[in-house]
Amino acid sequence: ILSEILSADGLEFWAVKYREKLRVALTHAWGRRTASILRSVLAKSPNERTEKEMQIVRQNVTRFTSGIGILPVESQTSGWKPMPQSVARVEQCVRFVLGDEDGVTLNRLAAYRDAKSDFDRGAVLPPETMEGLRSRYHRDRTNAEVLELTKSQLTTGQKIAVQRKAEQSGVEVEFDPAKYDAVRLYVYAFEMGMTNEIRQALRDKAEAAAARLPVQFERVGVLIDSSQSMIGHDTQARRPIATALALRDLLSATADDAVAITSDGRPCESYELVEPSGDTALAAGLVQLLKSAPDVVFVLSDGYENAPAGRFGETVAAVRRIGVQTPIHQFTPVFAAESQGVRTLSDSVVAMPVSKPEAIGLGLLKALIKSDVDRGVAALFRVVSLESRDSRMTLTTSSVT
């Protein structure tokens, strides 16, 4: 605990954003008595500490900081040596976390202390931290003022997450779509609307990911489950349909030609939204796709078929009996913790869980080998060839360097 916290480059940031959590963690690691002693000792300047107090700091703080060494000792010729800046930084952060703000000089720590009386001093603080100070010390100020003041401190993830709030508050918070994965962009587009900039970012990501896959097709059929259940749980609203749409784009980009439709038969062009609604009826869509003679059909569904249940499996069995051997694969959007035990639509269809569309390469390779040995082996050789090429390029670059 102490090594992870005290040697962290972001300790000052952590101290203001997670102050109470750090206090609990450090007190747990040291014990209440030692934590109380350290707060008192660290309030003194190094030349005011006794040898015993210096030993306490060395034993409980400094030795856990990375690459700092021990606290300065008294020189016989020049008195006290100056404390290394990195040591002073850690000591201030620890003292601040333990509740002592007196005399702190680090930028964020001093801003936290001063922002209690001067609202504008909070510009360098995380938005959540400043919002807490606003609610306690500046109740006449608004949430919009906090967002405007601290927007430069927003992380990449926060910039996309606060767009609706920023729009409602009249605050402009810029974000770069290229910095987010396709699923996140689709979730955002459902909430805020699709734009040409987001559509282009989705295209770039799909094409880049497709180029890394072990197989390419001439004609791909994609069937998207657009039923109500694809909206997902409130805690991750629209994550399943967003994952399915990102998969649609990626799989379509692997082919010279692609046909994508929803479970209710609507055309579903790449980089466009599909609003889930109604029951799950996939059988008719499967037949519609097979009529277009694709090399392979990908079904993107959560596996919950109810209109009627089992009809998809019956349809697969029927087309196999009449000699249609087009490979059919099921991709099921899941959260990371749900990657086991996905529901399959048919016993003869390979069902693969997907949380990150760009990482489907291995699962796709396994499915290909199972359904089409020749194509699967060819894909495997392509993977080996690409990895060999990348290894040679890495070795050449290293040699040049």
Steps between C-alpha positions, in 0.01 A plus 500: 500500500767749602724433200212535254378825650817679607699430182219598262572780254142620539506518878419872515201450269385199700534700822240758395268264310506199734604665824271308735562165328876551522472597865315176573754293305806661657354484851423133443859435387667694780249462780325791674783572742775519239282705266437751781873518581590551134255787466669677792856425386442601137364836615855583613776607261779240462749698711252512788455121519679288752700197392219275621244698296721478192520126549121478517468685169768285335339180626141585406518739205827554318602137454177435311560774244659397173851624424507764773735352757507602866437834661796741516737475795691774676821594321813569710600787273182667381230413749173358366496395137193610305223243478464348153199650323343157445519423873343833587221431250413165657516643852263783409255259337504268801450789740213634288331161478523463877314830542772764539477775233711758683787632289454267201658644185435237232270649236196275535525467877522877546215550252280260698565695819456842339192403293298481821508880508594586140285310249726579202799329665329169429579516126779241536292255700311197365135590426368255762723652766398855415134398494539373855656828609228696321221314678660569837663843470347670192133411489424815305703363208351264240604163361549669163754739653693206642504330159615818324771556762640145500440378142872509425548236770255251348644163405445353154222280637335789682495724192266268314298416811413863582389608152129496585558689823728747321240561230228561757729735694612693192861396557712392203710192577692374198584133453677307226296200370820331383601445864201276582418145401212432262261370767544813709440717194177318417372536857579871475329528159182344639492764771619807311439415134721375217730753334723484194805527724395199708399307188846554351669390823289183499597432140872544574483269801305229315735499204810494719363213711390306190850524357632323810254209481628164372246469218336697222177415317345574162144539629387516863149483639434664838177451695453739791262421783311828535259385770426688821732278703800638311464829687651327803487581869468857626853488646642443148218636285532426126831321547375176331365674188805728488728194505290336228523808277876523550523131404284563194741768382805284566366186334369694202844655456652152461313445172491639149122507535278486807129470565379597847140487616317517831296217644183664366641512146607864478820590310771595746783698341837529670568791734129566559287456812234233551237561766407173683131418538257209508555126534787285375419328169816406311395210275349707218805726492729199474310369199509845339878517540562147373312588180769761428759218482761629748828322582404511868218627722564666834211524745544772763260422783473462877359151435152567640259394226130523585297544181479204513773340710700239310396609151852609406644156584224330302577721200871420515421128510263537204745685275767245580267220394446659160874535446574860599836480679578870537689544830290671768664650808345671801667787684342595834577841656595452864667683784844366593364311801239323286738344248405146603173320432347714222165387363522336158223530244570157348694191601669501160608865513821606675420771757782731606489763778628845407572795726751673273425468127858578404616189690294236318792362297566184702132415540441550130797280415366217720157528341644490150705190569194326643267591212737519201834326550658629178411863567592462868844358422559773242409758763736336749788520251415865443524567875838325518621691195392836643657430839823390333507817293434717806779320688746564216398866489548529877845339479600725210382810684687394813818441298475843338438660838 
